[in-house]
Amino acid sequence: MGLIGFLRGNAPFLLAGVLLSFTSSYGQTFFISIFAGEIMETFSLTDGQWGLIYTIGTTISAVTMVWAGALTDKFRVRALANVVGPGLALACLAMAAVSGPVVLIFVIFALRLFGQGLFSHLSIVAMARWFVGRRGTALSISSMGFAVGQALLPVGFAAALGFVGWRWLWVVAAGMALAVLPLLAVLLRAERTPQSVANATPSAGMDSHHWTRAEVLRHPLFWFSIPLLLGPPAWGTALFFQQVHFAGEKGWELVDYVALMPVFTAVSIASTFVTGALIDRIGTARLMMLYMLPFALGFLVLWQAESLMLAAVGLAIFGIGTGAQATLPGSYWAEFFGTRHIGSIKAMAGAIMVFGSAIGPGVSGWLIDAGLDFEDQLPWIAGYFCFAAASITIGIAAARQRLPRAA
């Protein structure tokens, strides 16, 4: 089936994936960080204190994701969306009314759980389960919601901050989160149960076996994958979380630095589709071994950047890795461990990634308060990505021969 036929035949499910990933934006760091200056000023927080609050709230959401994410193995996406959507809207309203730093921890927890955690999880698990032969393409298309959110929402809401109070903008975000639910209900009205889909179109993993989460946790490949799972969310989140501080260090106006995001987004989109096509053609094993390298190089370029033009180059290279992140990990778990228990497996991996997004802001903020500016942290972060690349290469080299021949 050609691409046009694939799009036409699966349009409702693909559009649902796009909407799910887009709606996760309100709990993503690139959106929350728009309001970092206002939040720190309102509650008299330092970079380190704000980072600690963000870390605690996100860590609690990561722990919760281990249980909550497994619900995708039992309930339909549309049923879960009708719970997750109102939960995210209430979290946005709570941010609009937050009264102090302690309450802020629980607000961050809710935003991260319902937004970054569950809405992202629903999109990725649905695509990985519903599609087998064109899994990479489906993940590429659904991830466009992340890209659109990242391209439009920061610019639009940052501009609106000049005219509207930051709390009222969170009320707007709540309304936007609720607005997608009727459309999702229409798009997914013919959705079958996840388990029936998994049983009807089985896609086994290593040793032609559908691995359970307990079995995955006992396999060495999972542990070799952990540095890779932690790296992009930890340090990619830190890059966006500290963008106000980073732009100030470099002597750039924040609005000029944020204006580079469309470059990052355009490259991310291109990388997403290229990666998706490569997944369908050659599988995930070789791609996973190269996955960390654009992150390492992008951070090194940003470290050396003295002009906005060079910063755009660094963000573009970083965008190559970010685009791959939208499709590669979700397909990787399905290919190596099968689809029957993909919800619970991806929930565990997602919890690790959410925990990574908690580590980055906390560690980087603590180091800033200790005197190590974020710019000077960048070469160390690049070194971490090189270590993660070595770790996953060792793990996959030992495991790939156990994949079914069709993979």
N, C-alpha and C positions, 0 to 999 in steps of 0.2 A: 504494500500500500504506500502510495506517495504521500508527501507531507500534507498536501492540500486535502487529500482524502482522509488522512489521519485526523486533521484538524476538524473537518466537517463531521466525521463520524463520532468524535469524542468531545465536541465543543462544550457541552454543558459541564462535564467533569473537569475539563481543563480550565474553564473560566472559574469554576468553583475553587480550584486550586490557587488561581491567581488572586481571587478575593480573600481567601484565607490567609495567604502570605502577606498581602497588602495590609490587612487589618492588624496583623501582628506588629505593625510599625509603632503603634501607640505605647507599646511596652519595650521597644528597642532602644538601645543606648543612643543611637543617632538622633532620636526624637526627644528623649528625656533630657539629653545634654544641652539642647537648645535653651532650656530654662535654668541651666546650672548657675549662671550669674545671679539671676533673680532669686533662686532658692537659697544660695549661700548668703546673699545680702539680707534676705528676709529673716533668716535664722542665725545670722552672724557666724557662719561656718567657715573654717579654713578648707583648703583643698584636701588635706588629709582627713578631716572630720566628715566632709561630704563623701569622700571616697569610702570611708569606713561604713557610713550609713548605707551606701549603695551596695557594698560588699555583703553586709549582714543580711539585708533584705533579699538580695539575689541568691545568696547561699541557702536561705530558708526555702526559696522557690525551687532551687535545684533539688533539694531533698524531697520536697513535695512532688516534683515531676516524676520521680521513680515510681510512685504509686499512681498518680493521676494520668501519666502518659500511657500506662498499660490499659486504660479503659478503651483505647482504640481497638483492642482485640475483642471487645465484647459489645460495643455499641456503634451504631451508625454515625458517620461524620455529621450528618445534619442534626441528629439528636444531641450530640456533644456541642455543636456550634450554638445551639439554642441555650446552653448553659454557660459556655465560655464567653459568648458575646455580651450578655448582660453582666457577667463578672468583670469583664474588661471595662465596660462602660461605668460600672460602679467604682472601679479603681480610679478611673479618670476623674470622676466627680469627687472622690476622696482627695485626690491631689489638689483639686480646685479649692477644697475646704480645709486642707491640712493645717494644723495649728501649732505644731512644734516638732523638734528633731526626733523625739521618740516615736511619735505617730508616723512620722515620715518613713521610718523603717518598714512599718507594716504596709504603707502605701506602695513603696518600692517593691515589696514582696508581691503584692497583688498585681501590679503592673507587669512585673517580670514573669510571673506565673501564667497569667491569662494571655498576655501579649506575646512576648518573646518565646515563652515556653509552649503553651498549648496551641495557640493559633498556628505557629510555625510547625509544630509537631503534627497537627491535623493535616496540613497541606502536604508535608513530605511523606508521611505514612500512607496517605490516600494514594498518592501517585506511585509509590513503590509497590503497593499492593495491587492497585487496579491495572497497572501496565507491566508487561513482562518484556516482550520483544522490543518495545519502544520506550522502555523505562527512562532512559537518559533524556530522550526528547521530551517526554511528559514532565519530568522534573525541571528541565530547562524552561519550558513554557510556564509552569506554575510559579517558578521562582521569579518571574517577571514582576509579580506583586511586590517582592522585596525591593527590586530595582526601582520600580515606579515610586514606591513610598520613600525610598532614600533620595531619589532625585527631586521630588516635588515638595514633600512635607517640611524638611528643614528650611528650605528657601521661603516657602509660603508662610510658615509660622514665625520664622525669624523676622520677616518683613512686617508681619502683623503685630509683633511685639512693640513696634514703634507707635501703634495706634490703640491697641487693646491690652488691658491688663493680663498678666500671665495666667492668673487663675481662671479668667473667663475663656481663655484659649483651651484650657483643659475641659471646660464644659462643651466647647465645640467638638473636641476630640471624642468625648463620650457620645455625642449625637452621631458622629460619623461611624463609630464602632457599631452602634445599633442599626444604622441605616442599611448595612449589608445583609442583615439577617433575613428579611423577606426575599431578597434575590437568591440567597443561598438555598432557601426552602424550595423555590421554584426550580433551580438548577438541579437539585439533588432529590427531586420528588420520586425518581425511578431508581434511587440507589438501593442496591442489595446490601445485606448485612456484611460486614467485613469478613466474618468467618466463612460465609458461603462463597464469597469471591475468592478467598485464599484457597479453599478446598476445590473450587471449580477450576482454577488456573494455578496449580501448584508450581512453585519455582524453588527447587531445593538448593541447598548450599553445599558446603564441603562434604565429601563422602556421600553425596546424593541424599542428604539428611536434612530435615527441618529442625534446626537447633532451638532448644528452649533457652530462656535467659540464664537459667542456672548453668546449663552446659556451656554457654558462651563465656560466662564468668570464670569457668575453670580452664578455658583454652588460652594458651600463651599469646595467640594473636591479639586477643582483646587487650592484654596488658601492654603489648608493644604498640598498640594504637592509642593509648592514653595521652602521651605527649602531643600527638597530632590532634586529638580531640580538644585538648586544653588550649593549644597555642593560638589559633585564629580568634576564637571568642575572647580569650584573655587579653591579648595584645592588640587585636583589632578594636575591641571595645575600649581599651585604654587610649588608643589613638583618637577615637571620636570623643571619648569622655573628657580628655584633656585638651581638646582643640582650642578652647579659649586661652588656656595657659601656653600651649605650644605656639599659637600664632603670636602671642605677646612676646615670647622668647625670641622668635625670629624677627620681630619688628614689623609684622604684617597686620593690617587691619583685618578683624575677624570676618567682616562681610566680603573682603577680597579672597580670603582663604576659603570660606564656604562656597564662594562662586566657582571654585575648582571642582566641586562635587559632581557636576554633570560630566566632566571628563572621566572621573572615577567610575561613575555609573555607566557611561557608554562602553567603556572597556569591560566592565563587569558583565554587562549584557552580552557582548560579543563572546567573552570567555565562557559564559554559561552555555550558550548554544554550541560553541565548538566542543566544549567538554561533554555535553550531552550527546552529540553526534559520535564522539570518540568512544564514549561508554557503550553505545549501541554497537559500535564496530569492533572494538578490541577488549571490552570489559574494563574493570576498574583496577586490576592489579598493578599494571605498569604506571597508570596515571597516579595512583596513590603514592608511588615512590618519588614522583616529581612534584607533588602537590604543595609541599612546604617551601620550595625554592623561590617562587615569586614573592612570597611574604618576606623572606630573608632579604632579597635584593631590594624590594620596595622600601623597607625600613632603613637600609643602608643609604639609599638615595635621599630619603627624607632627612636623615641625619646630616648629610653633607649639603643639603639644599640651602642656598643663600638667596635665591630668587623664587618668586612664585612660579615661574616657568619650570624650574627644576623640581619644585614641589609637585607640579602637575605631572611630571614624568614619574616621580616616586609614587604618587597616588594611582597613576595608570598601571604601573607594575603591580602594586598592591591589589588593584582591581582584578588582575588576572587570577590571582589566588582566590579572591572573594567570589568571583564568578564561578570558579570550580567548586568552591565550598557549597554553593547553592544546589548542586546536583550530585557531586561525587560521594560524600559520606553516606547519604541516604541510599544510593545504589549499591555502595560497598557492603553495607550490612545485609541487604537482600541477596546479593550475589554470593557472599561467603557463608551466610548462615541461614538462608532461605526466608520465605515470606510468611509461613504459617504463624509464626510468633513475632513478626516484625514490629508490632506495636510495643510490646514489652521490651524487646531488645533496643529499639530506637529510643524508648523512654529512658533506659539506663544511659545510653550514649548521650541523649539530649540533656540528661541531668548533669553529666560530666561537663558538657559544653556550657550549660548555664552556670555551673560552678566556676568554669574558666572565666566567664564574663563577670563573675563576682571578684575573682582574684585580681584581674587587670587594673580596674579603677582603684581598688584598695591598696595594692602594692605600689602602683605608680604615684598615687596621692601621698602615701607614707614616705616614699623616697623624695618627693618634692619638698615635703615639710622638713625632711632630714638634710636638705641642701643639694640633692642630686636632681637637677632640672630634667624634665621629660626628654628634651633633646639629647642629653647625655646618656639617657637610658636606652636609646634606640640601637646602638651597636650590640649591646648585651641581649636585647630582644632578638635581633637578627641571628645571634649565636644560638639562641634557644631553638629557633626554627630549623637551623642546620642539624641540631641534635635530634629534633623530632623526625626529620627526614631520614636520618640514619636508623632510628628506632623502627619506623614502619617498614623500611626496606628490609631489615633483618627479619621482621615478623612475616612479611609477605613471601619472602624468598623461601621460607620454611613451609609455608602453608599453601601456596598457589597450586602445587601439583595435586592437591586433594580436591580441587574444584571439579565439578562434572565436566565432561568433554565439551558439552554445548556452550559452556561459559567461556 
